[in-house]
Amino acid sequence: MERLAIFAALQWECRPIVRHLRRVTRTRMAGFTVWRGVTPEREVWLIKTGVGEQRAAAAANALGRTGRFDLFLSTGCAGALAPGLLPGDLAVATKVIRNPSGECFETDVASCERAARAAERAALRTAVGPLVCSPCALATADAKRAAAAQSGAIAVEMEGAGIAAAAAQAGARFASIRAIFDTATTELDESGDVIDPQTGTLKLRSLVRCLAAQPSAVAQMLALLPMMRAAQEGLDKFFGALLRADARRG
């Protein structure tokens, strides 16, 4: 049976994956939340990493020490760099580029092809190309255009390079499949700092301070909710199609 390790930063990114697993148990490992489940063909470990490459690398290295895995899969949401991508679309990485060093991590071709077929079964709009792993969120359209021009990437995320490096160390294949959250022209609010990067939950005191200082931020935050729902629905459809394929073959 194939052993699959899936890594996602936030609770809402993990939720649509867990629901497609069987016999799920939840544990803690090295400070990270881990769900273990099965499909007819796979043993699946899902770990919530928190935001950022260093946290993702720590989670992936900790999981790699528990035994052999066939595939490390980086997933969750991403920001679009390609103009045509919309919230809920899927980005299948051919490689992940670490910014600013430019170091590249190639993805496993067969795993990406399998993912693309699952996305097609789920009727998801899909783009295939490089992703860039950024140390910070790209909040403005200008920043996204600059990143696209420099890297040639179709989307940006913040964890993939750390997971890819850990996969290489563990002798596992690597793939990255991301659901688009914001478009290439979306302007995000940079001032709030209201998400805990470790847990992905709202920091209530920071949120209150942000809203008191910037009442207009309420409308900006509310505008993000449809994008989050679209990205979560894309993940749900994708993992439903990917893991149901196991059931059809089993």
ABEGO torsion letter per residue (X at the ends): XBBBBBBBABAAAAAAAAAABBGBBBBBBGGBBBBBBBBAABBBBBBBAEBEAAAAAAAAAAAAAAEBBABBBBBEBBBBABAABBBGBBBBBABBBBOAAGBBBBBBAAAAAAAAAAAAAAGBBBBBEBBBBBABBBABAAAAAAAAAAAGBABBBAAAAAAAAAAAAAGBBBBBBBBBABBAABBBBAAAGABBAAAGBBBAAAAAAAAAABAAAAAAAAAAAAAAAAAAAAAAAAAAAAAAAAAAAX
